[in-house]
Amino acid sequence: MLTIIPNKEEFVLEVHQRLSEVYGSQIKYFHDLDPLSELVSALLSHRTKNKDSALAFNNLRNIFGSWENVRDAATNEVQTAINPCTWPEQKAPRLQQILSLIAERCGTLSLDFLSEMDVAAARKWLEELPGVGPKTSAAVMSFSNLRAKALPVDSHHFRVAVRLGIIDAKIGEAKANRVLENLLPPGFTAQEMYDNHQVMMRHGQKTCFHFKPDCKNCVLLDLCPTGQSLVHQ
């Protein structure tokens, strides 16, 4: 039987609390990168498995030694270094373009100044860079050592939210970012917002699979119209 919680904010909080019981809270951050390095990592990760984007990122660091050297290198050398990720022929020139723009606008190749801005202004600044959307700006602010209050939404997170009926699939991952963030309690800390991303993502990875979700063993089954329809087929 489907449990109805008419208030969407209360519904989202109930989902968060249930998933936190399964996957934990106060989840350790998986990165401790400066914001510029986190931006590079996020750009490489687009449509790429984590292990492959991590290899591409480490290749850049080991081969070039600094982001200035990546910016100034021959594009084909950067492309070869990031070959483990998808579309290296597109990502290499885009990455160099972004690094050049940051240096041009800031006078130095660093994003540490974002710590002095409020989160909304910092994300707006980042999203003025080519190829940087809400998902990437949120990742930079949340995952980097800035540890700011922002909600990244990856494909797993998005899939779980759609199946629960929190958002419509037509909205797309980019716009879903701020919609889902605004449904979380205003008093959530940066850690709690990071936890929300993590538990939603992990649920998508471990239970709410793209194909054949394990609905019968899902802690959210009574809240999920998609799960109810699948188990009663």
C-alpha positions in Angstrom: 0.0 0.0 0.0 1.2 3.5 -0.9 1.8 5.8 2.0 0.7 9.4 1.1 2.6 12.3 2.5 0.9 15.4 0.9 3.6 17.9 1.8 6.5 17.5 -0.6 9.1 18.9 1.8 7.9 16.5 4.5 8.1 13.7 2.0 11.6 14.5 1.0 12.7 14.7 4.6 11.1 11.3 5.3 13.0 9.8 2.4 16.2 11.4 3.7 15.7 10.0 7.2 14.9 6.5 6.0 17.9 6.3 3.6 20.2 7.8 6.3 19.2 4.8 8.6 20.4 2.5 5.8 23.4 4.3 4.4 24.5 6.4 7.4 24.9 10.1 8.2 27.9 12.4 8.7 29.3 10.6 5.7 33.0 11.2 5.1 33.8 13.4 2.1 35.5 11.4 -0.6 37.7 14.3 -1.8 39.8 17.0 -0.1 40.7 18.9 -3.2 41.1 22.6 -3.6 38.1 24.1 -5.7 40.1 24.4 -8.9 41.2 20.8 -8.8 37.7 19.8 -7.9 36.5 21.6 -11.0 38.9 19.7 -13.2 37.8 16.5 -11.6 34.1 17.3 -12.2 34.7 18.3 -15.8 36.5 15.0 -16.5 33.7 13.0 -14.7 30.9 13.9 -17.2 29.4 10.7 -18.5 32.4 8.8 -17.2 32.8 6.0 -14.6 34.5 7.2 -11.4 37.5 5.0 -11.8 38.2 6.2 -15.3 37.8 9.9 -14.5 40.1 9.4 -11.5 42.7 7.8 -13.7 42.5 10.7 -16.2 42.7 13.2 -13.3 45.8 11.5 -11.8 47.4 11.3 -15.3 47.1 15.1 -15.6 48.7 15.7 -12.2 51.5 13.2 -12.7 52.4 14.2 -16.2 52.0 17.9 -16.0 52.6 18.7 -12.4 50.4 21.8 -12.3 47.2 23.2 -13.8 49.3 26.0 -15.4 51.3 23.3 -17.3 48.0 21.6 -18.3 46.7 25.0 -19.6 49.9 25.6 -21.6 50.5 22.1 -22.9 49.9 20.9 -26.5 46.2 20.0 -26.6 47.0 16.6 -28.1 49.2 15.8 -25.0 46.3 16.7 -22.7 43.9 14.6 -24.7 46.2 11.6 -24.5 46.5 12.0 -20.7 42.8 12.1 -20.2 42.0 9.3 -22.7 40.6 7.0 -20.0 37.5 9.3 -19.8 34.8 9.7 -22.4 35.2 12.3 -25.2 38.8 13.3 -24.4 38.9 15.1 -27.8 36.2 17.4 -26.5 37.2 17.7 -22.9 40.9 18.5 -23.5 40.4 21.8 -25.4 37.5 22.7 -23.1 39.6 22.2 -20.0 42.4 24.3 -21.4 39.9 27.0 -22.4 38.5 27.1 -18.9 41.9 27.2 -17.2 42.9 30.1 -19.4 39.6 32.0 -18.7 40.1 31.6 -14.9 43.6 32.9 -15.1 42.5 35.8 -17.3 39.6 36.8 -15.1 41.4 36.3 -11.7 45.0 37.1 -12.5 46.0 33.8 -11.1 45.0 30.2 -11.7 43.1 29.5 -8.5 39.5 29.4 -7.3 40.3 29.7 -3.6 38.6 33.2 -3.7 35.2 31.4 -3.9 35.5 30.8 -0.1 34.9 34.6 0.4 31.7 34.6 -1.7 28.2 33.4 -0.7 27.3 30.1 -2.3 24.8 31.4 -4.8 27.2 34.1 -6.1 30.1 31.5 -6.2 27.9 29.1 -8.2 26.8 31.9 -10.6 30.5 32.8 -11.2 31.3 29.2 -12.0 28.4 28.7 -14.3 29.6 31.6 -16.4 32.4 29.3 -17.5 31.8 27.3 -20.7 30.4 23.8 -20.0 29.8 24.4 -16.3 26.2 23.9 -15.2 24.4 23.5 -11.9 25.6 20.0 -11.3 29.3 20.9 -11.7 29.1 24.1 -9.7 27.4 22.3 -6.9 30.1 19.6 -7.0 32.8 22.2 -6.8 31.3 23.9 -3.8 30.3 20.8 -1.9 33.0 18.2 -2.7 36.0 20.5 -2.6 37.7 21.7 0.7 35.2 24.6 0.6 32.6 22.2 2.0 29.9 24.6 1.1 26.1 24.0 1.2 25.2 22.8 -2.3 23.4 19.7 -3.6 25.0 17.9 -6.5 22.5 15.6 -8.4 24.0 12.7 -10.4 22.1 10.2 -12.6 21.4 7.8 -9.7 20.1 10.6 -7.4 18.0 11.9 -10.3 16.5 8.4 -11.0 15.5 7.8 -7.4 13.9 11.3 -7.2 11.9 10.7 -10.4 10.7 7.2 -9.4 9.5 8.5 -6.0 7.6 11.2 -7.8 9.5 14.1 -6.2 10.3 15.5 -9.7 9.2 14.9 -13.2 11.8 13.2 -15.5 11.2 16.0 -18.1 12.9 18.5 -15.9 16.3 17.0 -16.6 19.3 16.6 -14.3 20.5 20.2 -14.6 17.2 21.9 -13.5 16.6 19.1 -10.9 19.6 20.3 -9.0 18.1 23.4 -7.6 14.5 22.0 -7.3 15.7 19.2 -5.1 18.0 21.4 -3.1 15.1 23.8 -2.4 12.9 20.9 -1.1 15.4 20.1 1.7 15.0 21.8 5.1 16.4 25.4 5.1 18.2 24.5 8.3 20.2 21.7 6.7 23.9 22.1 7.2 26.4 21.6 4.3 27.2 18.1 5.8 23.5 17.2 5.8 23.1 18.3 2.2 26.1 16.2 1.3 24.6 13.3 3.2 21.4 13.7 1.2 23.3 13.5 -2.1 25.2 10.5 -0.9 22.3 8.5 0.4 20.2 9.2 -2.7 23.1 8.2 -4.9 23.9 5.1 -3.0 20.3 4.0 -3.1 20.4 4.3 -6.8 23.6 2.3 -7.0 22.5 -0.5 -4.5 18.7 -0.9 -4.8 17.0 1.4 -7.3 18.9 0.1 -10.3 18.4 1.5 -13.8 17.2 -1.9 -14.9 15.3 -4.2 -12.6 15.2 -2.2 -9.4 15.1 -4.3 -6.2 11.7 -2.9 -5.1 10.7 -5.7 -2.9 13.7 -5.0 -0.6 13.5 -1.2 -0.8 13.0 0.8 2.4 11.1 3.3 0.4 8.6 0.9 -1.2 5.5 2.2 0.6 6.4 5.8 -0.5 7.2 4.9 -4.1 4.5 4.9 -6.8 6.9 3.3 -9.3 7.9 0.6 -6.9 4.3 -0.1 -6.1 3.4 -0.5 -9.8 6.4 -2.8 -10.4 5.8 -5.2 -7.4 2.1 -5.5 -8.3 2.6 -6.3 -12.0 
